Amino acid sequence: MSEQTDGRRVVTNMSLSIDGHYAKPDPLDMSWVMPYAVTDVARDHLTSLWEPATTALLGRVNAEGFLGFWPTVIGMDGADPRDERFAQWLVDTDKVVLSSTLDEAPWERTSIVDNPTADVVADLKATGSGDILVLSSASVIKALLAADLVDRLALTIFPIFLGAGPRLFDDGLPTAQWSLTTQTAGEHGTLSLIYDRVR
């Protein structure tokens, strides 16, 4: 067995509470994320993921949130340079948004695709180079995990119990072995973990 290194990697990134939730029951309430998302560990973790990536893959809801917020960070007074660099990358990179409701993209360098996630990823892996980064889009990540198409699983664990809310890992996922590539602990007990799929 060896780690998957041929062709483009599918890299997924998600923040989780210790008790395994990626959101509160009200998914728009992101207050639990903010104390931890601005730590050096979280910022350096995200930087390590987007730097080798040439495509961002998002669900519609996350695309609207990310692309509504991040471009405003560019040039913002007091913005962390890592946040500005990520925001600029997000603006400049090719984006694929999975949606059955959007007809055209309100963002530059964006394609709207209404096809099964696995098919979209197969098409992306067959063309171009660089990592395909899935940014916190739970529905997309869940579909990729179910199809065993994730090559790198990046998690940021925040030291909080949410007590309720949706979970990333559903029962019934394919059996899989993962190799821990990096682990970093930092402020407030924030922990970043990167696992590579062993094939």
Residue frames as a rotation matrix with the C-alpha (Angstrom) as fourth column:
MET 1
0.579 0.816 0.000 0.00
0.816 -0.579 0.000 0.00
0.000 0.000 -1.000 0.00
SER 2
-0.641 -0.768 -0.006 1.18
0.767 -0.641 0.023 3.49
-0.021 0.010 1.000 -0.73
GLU 3
-0.166 0.553 -0.817 -0.13
0.255 -0.776 -0.577 7.01
-0.953 -0.304 -0.012 -0.44
GLN 4
0.519 0.469 0.715 -1.95
0.810 -0.002 -0.586 8.33
-0.274 0.883 -0.381 -3.48
THR 5
-0.094 -0.619 -0.780 0.42
0.173 -0.781 0.600 10.59
-0.980 -0.078 0.180 -5.40
ASP 6
-0.715 -0.174 0.678 -0.50
0.667 0.122 0.735 10.13
-0.210 0.977 0.029 -9.07
GLY 7
-0.247 0.650 0.719 -2.30
0.674 -0.418 0.609 13.01
0.697 0.635 -0.334 -10.79
ARG 8
-0.369 0.213 0.905 -4.30
-0.395 -0.917 0.055 15.69
0.841 -0.337 0.423 -9.04
ARG 9
-0.856 0.102 -0.507 -5.10
0.486 0.495 -0.720 15.26
0.178 -0.863 -0.474 -5.37
VAL 10
0.160 0.912 0.379 -8.55
0.147 -0.401 0.904 15.91
0.976 -0.089 -0.198 -3.97
VAL 11
-0.820 -0.484 -0.304 -7.98
0.418 -0.144 -0.897 17.79
0.391 -0.863 0.321 -0.70
THR 12
0.263 0.951 0.161 -10.86
0.419 -0.263 0.869 18.47
0.869 -0.161 -0.467 1.68
ASN 13
-0.842 -0.531 0.096 -10.77
0.190 -0.459 -0.868 20.96
0.505 -0.712 0.488 4.54
MET 14
0.280 0.958 0.059 -13.22
0.173 -0.111 0.979 21.15
0.944 -0.264 -0.197 7.44
SER 15
-0.698 -0.377 0.609 -13.31
-0.504 -0.345 -0.791 22.56
0.508 -0.860 0.051 10.96
LEU 16
0.098 0.701 -0.706 -14.85
0.227 0.675 0.702 20.36
0.969 -0.229 -0.094 13.64
SER 17
0.354 0.058 0.933 -15.72
-0.880 -0.318 0.354 20.59
0.317 -0.946 -0.062 17.31
ILE 18
-0.694 -0.635 0.339 -14.24
-0.717 0.650 -0.251 17.94
-0.061 -0.418 -0.907 19.59
ASP 19
-0.329 0.634 0.700 -17.61
-0.173 0.688 -0.705 16.19
-0.928 -0.353 -0.116 19.62
GLY 20
-0.635 -0.170 0.754 -17.55
0.515 0.634 0.577 15.90
-0.576 0.755 -0.315 15.83
HIS 21
0.482 0.871 0.089 -19.88
0.688 -0.314 -0.654 18.64
-0.542 0.377 -0.751 14.62
TYR 22
-0.557 -0.660 0.504 -19.06
0.830 -0.446 0.334 21.02
0.004 0.604 0.797 11.76
ALA 23
-0.619 0.419 0.665 -21.92
-0.126 -0.888 0.442 23.41
0.776 0.190 0.602 12.51
LYS 24
-0.854 0.482 0.195 -24.45
-0.250 -0.052 -0.967 24.29
-0.456 -0.874 0.165 15.16
PRO 25
-0.285 0.834 0.472 -28.10
0.744 0.503 -0.439 23.33
-0.604 0.226 -0.764 14.59
ASP 26
0.864 0.392 -0.318 -28.38
0.120 -0.772 -0.624 26.85
-0.490 0.501 -0.714 13.11
PRO 27
0.344 -0.806 0.481 -25.69
0.921 0.390 -0.004 26.59
-0.184 0.445 0.877 10.42
LEU 28
0.462 -0.149 0.874 -25.56
0.393 -0.849 -0.352 30.36
0.795 0.506 -0.334 9.99
ASP 29
0.947 -0.152 0.283 -24.31
-0.321 -0.456 0.830 30.79
0.002 -0.877 -0.480 13.57
MET 30
0.522 -0.834 -0.177 -20.54
0.365 0.407 -0.837 30.83
0.770 0.373 0.517 13.08
SER 31
0.639 -0.256 0.726 -19.73
-0.627 -0.719 0.298 32.49
0.446 -0.646 -0.620 16.42
TRP 32
0.876 -0.288 0.388 -18.18
-0.098 0.680 0.727 29.26
-0.473 -0.675 0.567 17.74
VAL 33
0.655 -0.624 0.426 -15.61
0.741 0.422 -0.522 29.27
0.145 0.658 0.739 14.92
MET 34
0.781 -0.271 0.563 -14.26
0.030 -0.884 -0.466 32.79
0.624 0.381 -0.682 15.20
PRO 35
0.756 -0.559 0.341 -12.01
-0.572 -0.312 0.759 32.55
-0.318 -0.769 -0.555 18.29
TYR 36
0.308 -0.617 0.724 -10.16
0.122 0.780 0.613 29.63
-0.944 -0.100 0.315 16.70
ALA 37
0.722 0.044 0.691 -10.22
0.676 0.166 -0.718 30.48
-0.146 0.985 0.090 12.99
VAL 38
0.860 -0.380 0.340 -7.95
-0.211 -0.872 -0.442 33.47
0.465 0.308 -0.830 13.57
THR 39
0.692 -0.667 0.277 -5.21
-0.161 0.231 0.959 31.51
-0.704 -0.709 0.052 15.35
ASP 40
-0.082 -0.828 -0.555 -1.80
-0.929 -0.138 0.342 31.02
-0.360 0.544 -0.758 13.76
VAL 41
-0.665 -0.148 0.732 -2.44
-0.063 0.988 0.142 27.27
-0.744 0.048 -0.667 13.63
ALA 42
0.277 0.875 0.397 -5.67
0.466 0.239 -0.852 27.70
-0.840 0.421 -0.341 11.64
ARG 43
0.730 -0.015 -0.683 -4.22
-0.472 -0.733 -0.489 30.33
-0.493 0.680 -0.543 9.30
ASP 44
-0.324 -0.926 -0.192 -1.02
-0.850 0.196 0.490 28.37
-0.416 0.322 -0.850 8.61
HIS 45
-0.427 0.290 0.856 -3.08
0.187 0.955 -0.231 25.19
-0.885 0.061 -0.462 8.11
LEU 46
0.659 0.751 0.043 -5.23
0.242 -0.158 -0.957 26.87
-0.712 0.641 -0.286 5.45
THR 47
0.433 -0.581 -0.689 -2.17
-0.806 -0.592 -0.007 28.37
-0.404 0.558 -0.725 3.76
SER 48
-0.588 -0.712 0.384 -0.57
-0.496 0.693 0.523 24.93
-0.639 0.117 -0.761 3.46
LEU 49
-0.138 0.634 0.761 -3.70
0.484 0.713 -0.506 23.69
-0.864 0.298 -0.406 1.70
TRP 50
0.805 0.575 -0.148 -4.37
0.157 -0.446 -0.881 26.46
-0.573 0.686 -0.449 -0.82
GLU 51
0.147 -0.811 -0.566 -0.77
-0.655 -0.509 0.559 27.08
-0.741 0.288 -0.606 -1.92
PRO 52
-0.825 -0.508 0.248 -0.52
-0.155 0.624 0.766 23.82
-0.544 0.593 -0.593 -3.97
ALA 53
-0.129 0.884 0.450 -4.16
0.636 0.421 -0.646 24.05
-0.760 0.203 -0.617 -5.16
THR 54
-0.978 -0.193 -0.079 -5.24
0.051 -0.590 0.806 25.35
-0.202 0.784 0.587 -8.56
THR 55
-0.444 0.896 0.003 -8.97
-0.031 -0.019 0.999 24.67
0.896 0.444 0.037 -8.31
ALA 56
-0.873 0.325 0.365 -11.50
-0.413 -0.091 -0.906 25.40
-0.261 -0.941 0.213 -5.56
LEU 57
-0.596 0.724 -0.349 -14.52
0.185 0.546 0.817 23.09
0.782 0.422 -0.459 -5.45
LEU 58
-0.948 0.295 0.122 -17.51
-0.242 -0.414 -0.878 24.38
-0.209 -0.861 0.464 -3.47
GLY 59
-0.351 0.930 0.110 -21.16
0.934 0.356 -0.025 23.77
-0.063 0.094 -0.994 -2.91
ARG 60
-0.018 0.397 0.918 -23.49
0.545 -0.765 0.342 26.69
0.838 0.506 -0.203 -3.65
VAL 61
0.892 0.432 -0.130 -24.12
0.333 -0.437 0.836 27.71
0.304 -0.789 -0.534 -0.03
ASN 62
0.395 -0.823 -0.407 -20.44
0.659 -0.055 0.750 27.78
-0.640 -0.565 0.521 0.83
ALA 63
-0.363 -0.505 0.783 -19.59
0.914 -0.358 0.193 29.54
0.183 0.785 0.592 -2.41
GLU 64
0.400 0.593 0.699 -22.03
0.411 -0.798 0.441 32.31
0.819 0.111 -0.563 -1.56
GLY 65
0.953 -0.057 -0.296 -20.56
0.270 -0.275 0.923 32.64
-0.134 -0.960 -0.246 1.93
PHE 66
0.148 -0.989 -0.012 -16.89
0.765 0.107 0.635 32.41
-0.626 -0.104 0.773 0.96
LEU 67
-0.460 -0.377 0.804 -17.11
0.867 -0.385 0.315 34.54
0.191 0.843 0.504 -2.16
GLY 68
0.587 0.666 0.461 -19.30
0.461 -0.742 0.487 37.10
0.666 -0.073 -0.742 -0.45
PHE 69
0.957 -0.188 -0.221 -16.83
0.140 -0.369 0.919 37.57
-0.254 -0.910 -0.327 2.40
TRP 70
0.350 -0.936 0.035 -13.24
0.734 0.297 0.610 36.80
-0.582 -0.187 0.791 1.39
PRO 71
0.020 -0.398 0.917 -12.77
0.869 -0.447 -0.213 39.35
0.494 0.801 0.337 -1.42
THR 72
0.793 0.328 0.513 -13.62
0.074 -0.888 0.454 42.09
0.604 -0.323 -0.729 1.11
VAL 73
0.787 -0.552 -0.275 -10.54
0.422 0.157 0.893 41.09
-0.450 -0.819 0.357 3.15
ILE 74
0.045 -0.810 0.584 -8.16
0.989 -0.045 -0.139 42.22
0.139 0.584 0.799 0.39
GLY 75
-0.445 -0.334 0.831 -6.82
0.330 -0.924 -0.195 45.62
0.833 0.188 0.521 1.42
MET 76
0.668 0.742 -0.063 -8.79
0.293 -0.184 0.938 45.62
0.685 -0.645 -0.340 4.67
ASP 77
0.119 -0.603 0.789 -7.16
-0.708 -0.608 -0.358 47.64
0.696 -0.516 -0.500 7.46
GLY 78
-0.088 -0.264 0.960 -5.43
-0.963 0.268 -0.015 45.32
-0.253 -0.927 -0.278 9.91
ALA 79
0.867 0.442 -0.229 -6.01
-0.491 0.833 -0.254 42.18
0.078 0.333 0.940 7.85
ASP 80
0.297 -0.760 0.578 -3.57
-0.189 0.546 0.816 39.36
-0.936 -0.352 0.019 8.50
PRO 81
-0.244 -0.455 -0.856 -1.34
-0.909 -0.200 0.365 38.92
-0.338 0.868 -0.365 5.40
ARG 82
-0.951 -0.072 0.302 -2.18
-0.006 0.977 0.212 35.19
-0.310 0.200 -0.929 5.34
ASP 83
-0.072 0.994 0.081 -5.88
0.460 0.105 -0.881 36.04
-0.885 -0.026 -0.465 5.13
GLU 84
0.319 0.151 -0.936 -5.24
-0.578 -0.751 -0.319 38.52
-0.751 0.643 -0.153 2.32
ARG 85
-0.665 -0.636 -0.392 -3.18
-0.707 0.367 0.605 35.99
-0.241 0.679 -0.694 0.36
PHE 86
-0.749 0.476 0.461 -5.91
0.420 0.879 -0.225 33.36
-0.513 0.025 -0.858 0.71
ALA 87
0.239 0.885 -0.399 -8.56
0.171 -0.443 -0.880 35.88
-0.956 0.142 -0.258 -0.34
GLN 88
0.028 -0.309 -0.951 -6.51
-0.847 -0.513 0.142 36.83
-0.531 0.801 -0.276 -3.42
TRP 89
-0.932 -0.349 0.097 -5.99
-0.267 0.844 0.465 33.16
-0.244 0.407 -0.880 -4.29
LEU 90
-0.388 0.863 0.323 -9.73
0.523 0.495 -0.694 32.53
-0.758 -0.101 -0.644 -3.99
VAL 91
0.409 0.507 -0.759 -10.48
-0.294 -0.714 -0.635 35.42
-0.864 0.483 -0.143 -6.34
ASP 92
-0.064 -0.586 -0.808 -7.81
-0.940 -0.235 0.245 34.43
-0.334 0.775 -0.536 -8.87
THR 93
-0.831 -0.365 0.419 -8.13
-0.273 0.925 0.265 30.64
-0.484 0.106 -0.869 -8.90
ASP 94
-0.589 0.655 -0.473 -10.52
-0.393 0.280 0.876 28.54
0.707 0.702 0.092 -10.99
LYS 95
-0.709 0.450 0.543 -13.66
-0.526 0.175 -0.832 27.77
-0.470 -0.876 0.113 -9.02
VAL 96
-0.674 0.590 -0.445 -16.20
-0.048 0.567 0.822 25.03
0.737 0.575 -0.354 -9.64
VAL 97
-0.696 0.541 0.472 -19.51
-0.662 -0.229 -0.714 25.41
-0.278 -0.809 0.517 -7.82
LEU 98
-0.890 0.439 -0.126 -21.88
0.370 0.855 0.364 22.46
0.267 0.277 -0.923 -7.61
SER 99
-0.680 0.699 -0.222 -25.44
-0.289 -0.534 -0.795 23.72
-0.674 -0.477 0.565 -7.85
SER 100
-0.609 0.587 0.533 -28.79
0.789 0.513 0.337 22.69
-0.076 0.626 -0.776 -9.27
THR 101
0.395 0.838 -0.376 -30.29
0.808 -0.512 -0.292 26.14
-0.437 -0.189 -0.880 -8.69
LEU 102
0.076 -0.436 -0.897 -27.72
-0.177 -0.891 0.418 28.61
-0.981 0.127 -0.145 -10.07
ASP 103
0.867 0.242 0.435 -27.82
0.377 0.251 -0.891 29.19
-0.325 0.937 0.126 -13.82
GLU 104
0.473 -0.758 0.448 -24.80
0.333 -0.317 -0.888 31.43
0.816 0.569 0.102 -14.09
ALA 105
0.038 -0.587 -0.808 -21.95
0.993 0.112 -0.035 32.41
0.111 -0.802 0.588 -11.81
PRO 106
0.947 0.258 0.192 -21.98
0.230 -0.961 0.155 35.82
0.224 -0.102 -0.969 -10.16
TRP 107
0.581 -0.810 -0.077 -18.23
-0.192 -0.229 0.954 35.41
-0.791 -0.539 -0.289 -9.55
GLU 108
0.455 -0.522 -0.721 -15.27
-0.884 -0.171 -0.434 35.59
0.103 0.836 -0.540 -11.93
ARG 109
-0.490 -0.759 -0.429 -13.36
-0.751 0.618 -0.234 32.46
0.442 0.207 -0.873 -12.96
THR 110
-0.576 0.394 0.717 -16.26
-0.479 0.548 -0.686 30.28
-0.663 -0.738 -0.127 -11.81
SER 111
-0.701 0.420 -0.577 -18.06
-0.374 0.472 0.798 27.40
0.607 0.775 -0.173 -13.48
ILE 112
-0.174 0.737 0.653 -21.47
-0.891 0.165 -0.424 26.23
-0.420 -0.655 0.628 -12.30
VAL 113
-0.741 -0.127 -0.660 -21.95
-0.448 0.825 0.344 22.48
0.501 0.550 -0.668 -12.64
ASP 114
0.098 0.825 0.556 -25.10
-0.962 0.223 -0.161 20.44
-0.256 -0.519 0.815 -12.00
ASN 115
0.238 -0.130 -0.962 -23.65
-0.429 0.875 -0.224 16.93
0.871 0.467 0.153 -12.09
PRO 116
0.941 0.060 -0.333 -22.92
0.238 0.583 0.777 14.27
0.241 -0.810 0.534 -9.45
THR 117
0.735 -0.669 0.107 -19.93
-0.589 -0.553 0.589 15.23
-0.335 -0.496 -0.801 -7.30
ALA 118
0.228 -0.677 0.699 -17.97
0.131 0.733 0.667 12.10
-0.965 -0.060 0.256 -8.20
ASP 119
0.514 0.016 0.858 -18.37
0.846 0.155 -0.510 12.80
-0.141 0.988 0.066 -11.93
VAL 120
0.964 -0.150 0.220 -17.24
-0.102 -0.971 -0.214 16.40
0.245 0.184 -0.952 -11.53
VAL 121
0.504 -0.817 0.280 -14.14
-0.560 -0.062 0.827 15.33
-0.658 -0.574 -0.488 -9.62
ALA 122
0.270 -0.387 0.881 -13.33
0.560 0.808 0.183 12.64
-0.783 0.444 0.435 -12.20
ASP 123
0.754 0.048 0.655 -13.46
0.611 -0.419 -0.672 15.30
0.242 0.907 -0.345 -14.93
LEU 124
0.877 -0.440 0.193 -11.27
-0.476 -0.849 0.228 17.69
0.064 -0.292 -0.954 -12.91
LYS 125
0.400 -0.758 0.516 -8.71
-0.242 0.455 0.857 14.98
-0.884 -0.468 -0.002 -12.15
ALA 126
0.404 -0.190 0.895 -8.46
0.769 0.600 -0.220 14.18
-0.495 0.777 0.388 -15.86
THR 127
0.521 -0.188 0.832 -7.48
0.565 -0.656 -0.502 17.72
0.640 0.731 -0.235 -16.77
GLY 128
0.636 -0.270 0.723 -5.02
-0.424 -0.905 0.035 20.31
0.645 -0.328 -0.690 -15.50
SER 129
-0.168 -0.736 -0.656 -2.65
0.518 0.500 -0.694 20.03
0.839 -0.456 0.297 -12.58
GLY 130
-0.756 -0.149 0.638 -2.47
-0.415 -0.644 -0.643 21.06
0.506 -0.751 0.424 -8.94
ASP 131
-0.899 0.403 -0.171 -4.67
0.397 0.589 -0.704 20.10
-0.183 -0.701 -0.689 -6.02
ILE 132
-0.269 0.917 0.294 -8.44
0.094 -0.279 0.956 20.34
0.959 0.285 -0.011 -6.08
LEU 133
-0.975 -0.185 -0.123 -9.35
0.149 -0.135 -0.980 21.97
0.164 -0.974 0.159 -2.77
VAL 134
-0.012 0.999 -0.050 -12.80
0.484 0.050 0.873 21.51
0.875 -0.014 -0.484 -1.25
LEU 135
-0.829 -0.386 0.405 -13.30
-0.039 -0.682 -0.730 24.35
0.558 -0.622 0.550 1.22
SER 136
-0.926 0.360 0.114 -15.62
-0.148 -0.068 -0.987 23.44
-0.348 -0.930 0.116 4.10
SER 137
-0.252 0.869 -0.426 -18.49
-0.928 -0.091 0.362 22.39
0.276 0.486 0.829 1.82
ALA 138
-0.440 0.018 0.898 -19.92
-0.638 0.697 -0.326 19.57
-0.632 -0.717 -0.295 3.92
SER 139
0.620 0.753 0.222 -22.27
-0.370 0.530 -0.763 18.15
-0.692 0.391 0.607 1.28
VAL 140
0.642 -0.472 -0.604 -19.43
-0.643 0.097 -0.760 17.95
0.417 0.876 -0.241 -1.24
ILE 141
-0.425 -0.857 0.291 -16.98
-0.877 0.311 -0.366 16.43
0.223 -0.411 -0.884 1.25
LYS 142
-0.088 0.473 0.876 -19.56
-0.587 0.686 -0.430 13.88
-0.805 -0.552 0.218 2.40
ALA 143
0.878 0.441 -0.189 -20.19
-0.388 0.422 -0.819 12.79
-0.281 0.792 0.541 -1.20
LEU 144
0.320 -0.848 -0.423 -16.45
-0.720 0.073 -0.690 12.48
0.616 0.525 -0.587 -1.86
LEU 145
-0.505 -0.461 0.729 -15.85
-0.841 0.451 -0.298 10.48
-0.192 -0.764 -0.616 1.31
ALA 146
0.314 0.731 0.605 -18.73
-0.478 0.673 -0.565 8.15
-0.820 -0.111 0.561 0.42
ALA 147
0.972 0.026 -0.234 -17.18
-0.228 0.345 -0.910 7.59
0.057 0.938 0.342 -3.02
ASP 148
0.568 -0.822 0.045 -13.66
0.493 0.383 0.781 7.18
-0.660 -0.422 0.622 -1.54
LEU 149
0.569 -0.302 0.765 -12.36
0.697 -0.317 -0.643 10.03
0.436 0.899 0.031 -3.69
VAL 150
0.930 -0.278 0.239 -10.58
-0.358 -0.832 0.423 12.07
0.081 -0.479 -0.874 -0.99
ASP 151
0.436 -0.858 -0.271 -6.79
0.385 0.450 -0.806 11.90
0.813 0.247 0.527 -1.22
ARG 152
-0.759 -0.646 -0.076 -6.00
0.381 -0.347 -0.857 14.32
0.528 -0.680 0.509 1.60
LEU 153
0.400 0.895 -0.197 -8.27
0.621 -0.107 0.776 14.94
0.674 -0.433 -0.599 4.58
ALA 154
-0.712 -0.641 0.287 -7.48
0.281 -0.635 -0.720 18.17
0.643 -0.432 0.632 6.44
LEU 155
0.413 0.843 -0.344 -9.19
0.654 -0.011 0.757 18.87
0.634 -0.537 -0.556 9.74
THR 156
-0.643 -0.477 0.599 -8.95
-0.178 -0.668 -0.723 21.70
0.745 -0.571 0.345 12.22
ILE 157
-0.002 0.609 -0.793 -10.24
0.766 0.511 0.390 20.62
0.643 -0.607 -0.468 15.62
PHE 158
-0.285 0.013 0.958 -11.59
-0.374 -0.922 -0.098 23.38
0.883 -0.386 0.268 17.86
PRO 159
-0.866 -0.183 -0.466 -11.66
0.296 0.563 -0.771 22.67
0.404 -0.806 -0.434 21.63
ILE 160
-0.628 0.754 0.194 -15.39
-0.756 -0.532 -0.381 23.05
-0.184 -0.386 0.904 22.10
PHE 161
-0.767 0.563 0.309 -18.42
0.555 0.823 -0.121 20.78
-0.322 0.079 -0.943 22.42
LEU 162
-0.827 0.562 0.016 -21.35
-0.449 -0.677 0.582 21.97
0.338 0.474 0.813 20.32
GLY 163
-0.697 0.528 0.486 -23.63
-0.313 0.386 -0.868 19.29
-0.646 -0.757 -0.104 21.73
ALA 164
0.280 0.798 0.533 -25.74
0.421 0.397 -0.815 19.10
-0.863 0.453 -0.224 18.58
GLY 165
0.299 -0.121 -0.947 -25.64
-0.727 -0.671 -0.144 19.85
-0.618 0.731 -0.288 14.88
PRO 166
0.936 0.094 -0.340 -24.63
-0.322 0.620 -0.715 18.05
0.144 0.779 0.611 11.70
ARG 167
0.376 -0.821 0.429 -21.66
-0.160 0.399 0.903 15.68
-0.913 -0.409 0.019 11.65
LEU 168
0.018 -0.481 -0.876 -19.09
-0.968 -0.229 0.106 15.21
-0.251 0.846 -0.470 8.89
PHE 169
-0.831 -0.459 -0.314 -18.59
-0.521 0.839 0.154 11.47
0.193 0.291 -0.937 9.18
ASP 170
0.224 0.972 0.063 -21.72
-0.973 0.220 0.075 9.44
0.059 -0.078 0.995 8.55
ASP 171
-0.056 -0.127 0.990 -22.12
-0.326 0.940 0.102 5.74
-0.944 -0.318 -0.094 9.25
GLY 172
0.704 0.389 0.594 -21.59
0.294 0.601 -0.743 3.53
-0.646 0.698 0.309 6.23
LEU 173
0.551 -0.587 -0.593 -18.46
-0.800 -0.573 -0.176 5.16
-0.237 0.572 -0.785 4.81
PRO 174
0.756 -0.349 -0.554 -16.14
-0.088 0.785 -0.614 2.83
0.649 0.513 0.562 2.88
THR 175
0.802 -0.571 -0.176 -13.45
0.409 0.310 0.858 1.23
-0.435 -0.761 0.482 5.02
ALA 176
0.707 -0.586 0.396 -10.29
0.112 -0.461 -0.881 3.26
0.698 0.667 -0.260 4.56
GLN 177
0.416 -0.673 -0.611 -6.84
0.874 0.112 0.472 3.66
-0.250 -0.731 0.635 6.06
TRP 178
0.875 -0.101 0.473 -5.25
0.070 -0.941 -0.331 7.07
0.478 0.323 -0.817 6.50
SER 179
0.055 -0.934 -0.353 -1.69
0.949 0.159 -0.274 8.18
0.312 -0.319 0.895 7.23
LEU 180
0.821 0.197 -0.536 -1.13
0.430 -0.831 0.353 11.18
-0.376 -0.521 -0.767 9.53
THR 181
0.370 -0.659 0.654 1.02
0.741 -0.215 -0.636 13.62
0.560 0.720 0.409 7.54
THR 182
-0.663 -0.553 0.504 1.13
0.108 -0.737 -0.667 16.64
0.741 -0.388 0.549 9.85
GLN 183
0.418 0.746 -0.518 -0.21
0.782 -0.006 0.623 17.62
0.462 -0.666 -0.586 13.24
THR 184
-0.670 -0.585 0.457 0.10
0.305 -0.778 -0.549 21.03
0.676 -0.228 0.700 14.85
ALA 185
0.256 0.709 -0.658 -1.29
0.951 -0.062 0.302 22.30
0.173 -0.703 -0.690 18.13
GLY 186
-0.627 -0.502 0.596 -1.58
0.447 -0.858 -0.252 25.95
0.638 0.109 0.762 19.02
GLU 187
-0.912 0.192 0.364 -3.47
-0.369 -0.772 -0.517 28.76
0.182 -0.606 0.775 20.69
HIS 188
-0.151 0.924 0.353 -6.61
-0.983 -0.102 -0.152 27.92
-0.104 -0.369 0.923 22.66
GLY 189
-0.293 0.010 0.956 -5.96
-0.250 0.964 -0.086 24.21
-0.923 -0.264 -0.280 22.07
THR 190
0.651 0.471 -0.595 -6.62
-0.670 -0.012 -0.742 24.44
-0.357 0.882 0.308 18.33
LEU 191
-0.172 -0.664 0.727 -5.30
-0.103 0.747 0.657 21.36
-0.980 0.038 -0.197 16.53
SER 192
0.388 0.257 -0.885 -4.67
-0.899 -0.105 -0.425 20.96
-0.202 0.961 0.190 12.80
LEU 193
-0.096 -0.310 0.946 -4.44
-0.103 0.948 0.300 17.46
-0.990 -0.069 -0.123 11.36
ILE 194
0.191 0.137 -0.972 -3.70
-0.974 -0.095 -0.205 16.35
-0.121 0.986 0.115 7.80
TYR 195
0.008 -0.085 0.996 -4.25
-0.155 0.984 0.085 12.75
-0.988 -0.155 -0.006 6.75
ASP 196
-0.388 -0.134 -0.912 -3.38
-0.919 -0.016 0.393 11.18
-0.067 0.991 -0.117 3.40
ARG 197
0.699 0.701 0.143 -5.42
-0.659 0.709 -0.252 8.27
-0.278 0.082 0.957 2.04
VAL 198
-0.509 -0.800 0.319 -3.44
-0.603 0.595 0.531 5.04
-0.615 0.078 -0.785 1.91
ARG 199
0.456 0.690 -0.562 -4.40
-0.879 0.249 -0.407 3.16
-0.140 0.680 0.720 -1.23
